[in-house]
Amino acid sequence: MVQAPCLYPAIRNYVIMTARTTLVLKNVTMPDGRVTDISSGSGYVTHVGSSQPCDHTIDCTGLLVLPGAVDMHVHMRGGVQFEKEDWQTGSRSALAGGVTVVVDQPNTIPPVTSPGGLFDRVEDAKKHSLCNFAINSGVDALTSFEPMWQAGALAFGEIFFAPSSYGEAISEAVLRQAFERIASLGALATIHAEKIIPVPDQDLVSHDQVRSSEGEAEAVRDVNQCNKSRCRVHFCHLSSSASIEAASGSVEVTPHHLFLSQDSFDPSSALGKVNPPLRTEEKRRELWKRWNRIDVIASDHAPHTLDEKRAAFVDAPAGMPGVETMMPLLAAKVLKREISVASLIEKTSSTPANLLRIQKAGFDIGNRADFALYPKEPAKITGDTLHSKCGWTPFEGHRAVFPGRVIMGGEQVYFEGEFTKGSPEWLPGGGYRKTR
């Protein structure tokens, strides 16, 4: 499947119009409640309505059918961090959770800050990823923005306005210059906005004080002030309603900030240690009240081994796995009628695709034929049944709805625990110039 934005519209339309139907999803309940058939071929939706002749059909009666999710914030590890996760295990987790596109962050070891480093990261993913993927460029004082854009970076960031795991903070002066260069390219800047105060960091309560929600909101306002060039800015993993209200740009929130609080763990347990920190139960509930202002839900999938997380709190790394549980947790909310199907699709599929300027998945002709089929039967999450190499989940015991089938590019790539190699694609950014 060729990435749709790389095709001239007339050529793409010709491909869609002449494509042979290879899969039909029958009796799909659309977000507006009507029931119809979805036909696909050559990786795209080719017809919506009475199904066309096809050898492979799937009856979706009684299922929740959602477009494949775009998780625009994951850390797939690999390299010297292979014991935490790698592209094969991370992409399996994605597909088993209904995610067909992942965007890998550049604070790897070594960081992705050169075209050569980006090329190596892409080649590793091409060899091992089972889902579609993209790679962001790191940003520091020495970043060469044009070469990274031409090498295929999808976006720039997450840019660290405060230090975090494997990410060094940059100054306001460097950030202002970065915004100017990124804006000139028409690219997207994604920001990790926090402020840190030097107090003892010994448990979940003090970790919240070190990286407070008030400091996060202040950092968001400072980032806004740095953006004199009107660069497109996306705020990663905001954890409080005050930060969301302060943001001038698109807003991302994680499932762990929506579903977990400090009360979810023993205060001394680093299993709940993450940046930004888990907040109080009151602030978690306030976050849900901002659902309509949230643009994107992304997992910030950042796995560490259990041995690492069981170290003394001050020494344990921050971060937790989440790409496989993101959609199932939210699908359970849909079944309970606490959020709408349409809003879930917007925040996990169509809006991320629009922000990243990649072809979206969905129910319209010309959309990517990526779908996840969810039975309407919640089950308990257990870490030993998930696919991340790290082997644990912060959502142990939560109720969720996992997809029984996942379709990517019109091909079934996951069915009841079994994976089939499909045709995963690298999705480069709009500045990509093939040089190799």
N, C-alpha and C positions, 0 to 999 in steps of 0.2 A: 504494500500500500504506500503510495506516495503522499507525503504530507500535503494536505490540501492547499495551504497558503502558498506553496511553491508552484502551483499550477495556475495558468491563466484561467479566469472563470469560464471562458468558452470551452477550453480543453477539459476542465473538470466536469462541466455540465455534459459534454459529449461522453466522457467516460461513464458517468452515472446513467445517462439515457440508454447507452448501448450495453451496459453491464448485464451479464447473465445472472439471474437470481440464484443465489447459492444457499440462502437461509431465509426462512419465514418464521417469525414469532407470531403465533396465532392467538387471538383473544386477549390482546394486551389492553389492560385498563389504563387509559391515559390520565394525566394529572387532572383533567377537567371531568373525568368520570365516564366518558364514552369508551366503548370497547371496539377495537379494530385490529387489523393485522399489519405487521411491519415487515416489509421485504427488504433484503439487502443483497448487494453484489459488489465485487471489487473493493470491499472494505467500507462502503457507504450505504446509507439508507437510500433505496431506489424507488420505493413505492409505499404509500400509506393508504390502506383501504383493503378491499377484498383481495385476498392473497393471489399472487401469481403462481403458475406451475413451478414446483420445486421438489427435489428429492428429500431435502432435509427440513423438517418443520418441528417446532417445539410449541406445545400447547401451554399457554401462560395463564389459563383459567385459575383463579384463586391465588395468583402470585402478585407480589409487589414488584413491578418492573421499573428499574431506574437506569438512566444513562450511566455509563462508566464514570466513576469519579476521577477528578484531577486533584491529586494531593500535591500542592505546590510548595510543600515544606517537609522534606525528609532528609535524613542523614543515613545513607546506605553503607557507610563505613567501608570495609574491605581494606586491602593493603596490610599495614602493620596492625590494623584494628580488626582483622578478620575474625577474631574470636567473638567479637560483639555481634557482627553481622557481615554479610557480603551481598553482592548483587543477586545471586541466585536465591538465597533465603529471604532477603528483603523483598524481592519482586514476587516471590511466592506468597508472602504475607499480604502484599498489596492485592494481588488477584483474588486471594481467598477472602478478602474484605471488600470486594467490589470496586477496587481502584485499578484503573487501566492505564493511567499516566501518573508518573512520579517526577518531581523536580528535585534533584539532588543539590544540597547546599555545599558551598566550596570550602568550608572549614574542615577539610580532611587533613591527613598527615601524609605528605606535605600538602599545604593549601593549594587550591586551584587558582593561581594568580598569573599564569603564563600560558600562551597558546599551546606550548608543548605539554604542560600539565593538563590542560583541558583535553587535548587529543588523547593522552594516556587514559584519562578518566572515561572518555567516551568509548575507547576501544575495549576497556574492561567491561563496561556495561553492555556493549554490543555482543560480547562473547557469552555473557552470563545472565543478562536480564530476561525475564519472561514477559515483562510488561513494557509498554512504551515509556520512554524516559527523556529527560532533558537535564542539562547541567548548567548551573549558574556560575558566574565569575566572582571570585573574591575581589575585595576592594581594600587597598591599603595606600600608603603615601606614594608607592612606586607603580601602581597599576597603570598599564598601557591600555586604555579603554578601547580605542579603535581596533587594535589587533585582537583583543579578546572577543569583541563583537563580531569581527570578520571570521574568527575561528569557530563561531557557533554558539557562544554563550546565549542562553535564553533570556536571562535577566542579570542584574548586578546585585549581589547580596545573597544571604542576609549580610548587610553591612552592620558591623558592631559599633554601636554608639556607647556601649559598655562592654567590658570583657565578659566572656562566657567560655564554656568548654571548647577548647581548641580555637578560640577566636579572640583576636587582640582588638582592643578598642581603637578608634581613630578620633582625631581631634575635630573640633568644629570647623577649623580652617580647611582641613583635608576634606571634610564632608561637603563643604560649600563648593570646593573645586570639583569634587566628584559629581555633584548634582549638575554642574555646568556641562561637564563632558557627557554624562549620561543623557541629559536633556537634548544635547546637540545630535545624539544618535537616535532619538525617539524611543529609547529603551526604558525599561522599568527598573527602579531602585527599590529594593526591599530592605527594611530597617529593623534591627533589634534595638529597641529603645529602652534603656534602663539607666538608673543612677544608683551608685553603690556608696554606702556609708561604712566607715571602718569600726564596726562593733563586732564582738565575738559571734561566730557563726557555728553554733553548736547543736541546733535542732531545727525542726520545721518552723517553730515560732520565731526564733532569732533570724533564720534565713529570710523570712518574710520582712523582718525589720531591716536587714542588710540591703535588700532589694525591694523596697516598699512600693506599694501601689501609688502612693503620693509622688515618690521619686520617678516612677514610670511615667505618670501623667506629665510631670515637669519635663522629663526627657522628650516626650512627644512634642510638647510645645517648643522646646529648643530646636528640635529637628525641623519643625515647621518654619521657624525663623531662619534656619540655614538655607532653606530652599527658595532662594531669590530667583532662580532660573525657571521656576515652575516645572520642575522635573516631575514625571509621573512617579509617585511615591506610594509604596504599600507597606503598612505597618504590620510586622509579624507578631503573632502570639500575644496580643494585648490581653491583660488579665484582670482589668477592672473597668467598671462603667465610666469612671472619671477619665481614664485614658482613651476610651472609645470616643467620648464626647470631645476630647481635646484634639483628636486626630483630624488633619486636613489631608485626605487621601483615602485609599481603600484600607479596610480594617480586617484583620485575620484574628480568629480566636480558635483555640485548640479544644478538643474534647476533654482533656484532663483539667482544664480550667473550668469547663462547664459542668463536669460530672464529679469532680473530686475537690476536696478541701483539706485543710490541715487535720480536720476531724476524721478523715478517712484512714489515717495511719497513726501508729504510735509516734509521739513527737520526736523520738530519737531515731526513727527509722529513715534511712536515706533512700528507701524505695520511693518515697514521696518527694525527694529532692529534685528540683527542676528549676530552670531559669526561663522566664520569671517564675517566682515561687507560687506554690499553691496558697490561696488566700483563705480567709475565714469563711465559714459557712454562710454568713450573711452576705459577704461580697460575692460568693459564688452565685447565690440566688439573684443578686442584683444584676449579674452578668446576663442571665437569661432574660431579664426584662429589656435588654438592649438587642434582642434577637433581630429585630427589623433593621437596625443600624449596622449589624455585622454583615460584611460583604462576603467573606470567605471563611469556611471551616477547613483547617488543615491540621495534620496530626502532630507536626514537629517530632516525627518518629526519630528518636535518638537513643538507641539501645546501648546498654552496658551490661556486662555479665553480673550474675548474682553475687559472685565473689567480690566484685568491685563495689556493688551497692551495699554489701553487708559490712564494709569497712566502717571505721569510726566516722561519724557524720561529717566532721570537718574535712576528712580526707577523701570521702566518696565523691565520685563525679556526679554532676547534675544531668538529668535527662532520663527519659523513659520511652519504651516502645509504644506504638499506637496506630500504625498504618492499617493493621488488620482489624482493629476494633472500632475505628472511627465511624464508618458507615453503619455497621451493625448496631452500635449504640443509638445512632440517630434514627435508624429505621424503626427501632423499638419505640422511639418517641412518636413517630408517625402513626404506628399502629395504635398507640394510646391516644391519638388525636391531640397531642400536645404541640406539635408543629405540623405544618402542611407539607404535602408532597412537593408542591411547586417551590416553596421556600427552600426545602432541602436540595432540590435539583439546582436551584440558582446558586446556593452557597458552596456546593461541592463539585459542580460540573460546569455549568454555563458561565458563571462569573469568573472563575479561575481561568477558563479557556479564553474569555474575552480580554482579561487583563494581560495574559501572556501572549495573546494574538496567535493562538493555535486553533485549528479547526475543532469545533465543539462536537461532542457526542449528543445524541438526542433523537427525538421522534420526527424530525422534519427531513424531507428529501434533501440529500446532500450532506447531512450530518454524518460524523463517524459512526459506524455500526458497532458501538461499544455499549453493552448492556449487562446489568447484573440482575438476576432473578431471585427474589427473596421469598421464601415460604413465610406465611403469616403465623409463625410459631416461635416465640422467644425461647431462648435457652440460656443457661448460665455460662458465663465466660470462664474458662479454665486455661491457665497458662500452658499446660502440657498438651493441649490440643491445637495450639497456635503454631505458626510456621517460622517465627523469628528465631534466629540462632541463639539469642540471649536467653530464651526459655522461661520467661516470666512476663506477667502483665500487671500493671497497677489496678486493673479493673477486675481482678479476680472476684468471682461471685456475682458480678453485675449481670442483669438480664439484657440480652441483645439478640438481634435477628441476623444470622449469617446467610449470605447467598448460597443457594444450592448449585447454581450455574453462573458462569461468567462468559460473556461473548466479547471478543476483541477483534475489530476489523472484520466482523461478520463470521469469525471462526470461534467455535467453542474451545476455550482454553482451560476451563476449570469445570469439573462436574463431580459433586459429592466427594470431595477430598482428593480427587485425581487431577493432575495437571497434564495438559497437552501442549506441546510446543507450537505456538502460533507464529505470527510474523511481527514481532515487536519492532518498533521503529525508534530511532533517535530523532527528536524534534529540535532542530537548531533554531536559534533566534533569527530575526528578520535581517540581520546584517551578515549572515553566513556567506562566505566565499570559499568554495572548495578549492584547496591548494594541494591536496595529496591524492 
